[in-house]
Amino acid sequence: MIFRQFLHSAPVGASYLFGCGGHAICAVVDPFDDVDLYVRMAAETHMRIRYVIDTHVHADHVSGARRLADRAGAEYVRHAASAAEGMTGVSDGDSLTLGNVVVRVLHTPGHTPEHICLLVTDRTRGDEPWLALTGHTLMVGDMGRTELASDAAEGAAALYGSAAKLRGLPDHVEVWPGALSGSVCGRGLSGKPSSTIGFERRFNRAFRMEDRDAFITAMLRDVPAPPPNAAHVRAINLAA
């Protein structure tokens, strides 16, 4: 499997390109507006972009997913609840195949109602998942804020269920988030751009909480200021 992480500073975030080198096919996840970056990397790794996936409808930046999908002749993928005309809608348990790489969709609402995480398996290495692209649901050190697209308490209750789903993954599964320290989408975020389920289960105070009421209370405390023009940016991305 070929895997690339891209770190961004305006706003702070991460995007990804990964796929099967043997079958020369890949996906891009949560692309920022510089779509040339992904086109260039796909060419350098001799892969064709088959899917462009947004883990959720972003509120902190305008997504480059539609432009990239149009330019690459790829499918633009979002959760079915937010998939507009011309997009591919996916639901919990659906799979996307990239040669020997298989992506299983996990619906993980909370940060936004339509949020998905992507559980990735490389069949040349084994049948178990190797890594999870967790967007703004689970990040290194914290979980995502819950009021940008829904009532904060309702979002926190949904996020509690999503955390339980992710805690059920094996300890060794790698966590590759969509945000890190400096992002307004979490509070106690680390500057380290990846982790594992096992490490976050032990040391991420929000992720390890199993008491529902305590979790919701914690998620409603010390919420940072929202991104500038969050509602407007989300509306632009929703319409794509």
N, C-alpha and C positions, 0 to 999 in steps of 0.2 A: 504494500500500500504506500502510495505517495501522499504526504501530509504536509501542509504548510499553514502556519499561523501568521496573520498580519496584525500588528499592533498600531493603533491610531491614536492621535492626540487631540483632535478637534472635531467632535468630542472624543473623550477617552473611550476606547472600545477595542474589540477584536473581531476579525473576520477570518474565514478559513477557505482553503481549497484542498480537496482530498479526492482520491480515487484510485483506480486500478491501472497501474502502469502497463501491465500485460495486455489489457484490453483497450488501453489508451482512452479512457473515459473518466470523467470526474464531475464533482459537484462543487459549487461555491455557496457558502453559508454566510448570511448577514453582510453582504457587500456594502461598503461605503461608496461614496460618489465617484471616486477615481476608478472607473471600471477598467481603464487601460492596465492597471496593476494585475488584475485577474486574467485578462486576455493574454498579457505578456507571460505570466507564470504558466498558464496552460500551454502556451507555445513552447516555453523552455522545457517543460516536462513531457512534451509530446503527447498531450491529452486533449480531447475534445470536451468542452463543457456540456454536460447533458442536462443537469438540473441546477437552477439557482433558487436557493431556499432562504426565506426569511423565517426565523424562529418565532417572530411575533411582529405586530405592527408597531414600529418604533416611534417614540415620542421625542427623542433627543437629537435625531438627525434625519434628513431625507435619505431614504434607502436608494441604493444604486441598482437594486435587483431587477426592476423592469427594464431599464436601459441595457443592463448586461445580458439579460435573457434575450432581448430583441437582437442585440448585436451578435450574440453567439449562436442564435437559433436554438436556444435551450428552453426547457419548460420552467416557468416561474411557479414555485411551489409555496403554498401557505396552508395553514389549517383550514379545513373546509368552511368553518364559520366565518372566515374573513376572506375567502377566495372570491375575487371579482371575476368578471368576464375575461376569458383568455388565460386564466390561471389554472393550475392543477391543485385541487383541494385534497388534502389528506386528513385522515382521522387516526385516532389511537389504534396502534397495532398494525397499521399499514407498513409496507416495506417498499423501498426503492433499491433497485439493483444496479450496481456499477461494476460489471464484470465479476471479479472475485470479492468485491466489497459490497456488503449488504447494510442498508440503513433502515433501522426500525424506528417508527415514529412513536413517541410517547407524548400524549396530551398532558401538559403540566400547567394548568391555569393557575393564576394568582397574581403574577406581575401584570399580566393582561389575561383576559378570558380565553384568548385563542392561542396562547403560548404553547409551543412544542419543543421538546428536546429530541435529540437524534442519537440513537444508540447504534454504534458502528462496529461491525464484525468484519474481519479480514479472513476469509475462508482458507487462504493459503497458510495461515497461522493456527487456526482452530475454529471451532464452531461457537465459542463463547464470545460475548462482546468484549472488545478491547478498550473502547473509549466512548464517552458521551459528550456531545456538544450541547451544553446546557443553557446557552443564551443568557437571559437575565433572571432565570429561575434559581439556579444554584451557582454561586460564584465563590471564589476563594476567600473565605472568611465571613461570608454573609449570604443572605438570600435577597431577592429583588423587592423593591418597594411595591406597594399594592394599590395605590390610589390614582394612577395615571389614566386608567381606562375603566375603572369601576369604583364602587364604594369601597373605601379602604378596609373596613372590617370584613365585608364579603370577599374581597380579594385575599385578605389574610387567611380566612377560613378555607378558601380554595387552595391557597399555597400550602397550607398544612397538609392537605391530602396529597399534593404533588411531592412534598418533601418525603412523606411516608413511602410513596412509590419509588423515589430515587434511593432512599435508604435501603430498599430491598435489593439493590444491585450488589454484586460482589465487591469486596474491599478493593480489589486490584484494578477495577475499572477506572480509567483516567477521566478526569473532569477538565474540560476545556470550555471556559465560560465566554460570554460575549462582552463582559465588562471587567474592569480591575480598578485598582486604587486611582482615584481622581474622577471616576464616573459618579454622576449624581443618582444612579439607579440602585445604589446600595449604600451602606453606612460604614461598616468596619471592613472594607475590602482590602485585600492584600495586593501588593504590587507584583506578586508572583503570578504569572499568567496561566498556570495550570496546577492541578492537584490530583487527588484520587478520592474516590468515594470513602474509603476507609479513613483517610486523614481528616476529611471534612466531617465525618461522623464523630470523630473523637474531639476535634478542636474548633469546629464551627458552631458557635453558641446557638445560633438560630436553627441550623440544620439538625442538631442533635436533640432538640427539644421534642419530647414525645407527649407532653401534656398539651392538649389542644388549646385550652383557655390561656395558659401561660404563653404559648406560641403567638396567639393572636394579640395578646397584650404587648408582647415584645415587638411585634412587627408594627404596631401603631405608635411606638415610642421613638422620639428623636428622628422623625422623618425629615430628610434634607429638603431644601427649596426645590421646586420642580424645575425641569429644564426650561429655558426660555421658549415661549410660544409652543408649549408642549401640545396643547389641544390642536392647534393649527397644523403642526408638523405631523401629528398622528393622522389628521384628516387627509393630508396630502398623501401619506403613505397608504392609507386605507383605500383611497381611490386609485392609487398607482398610476 
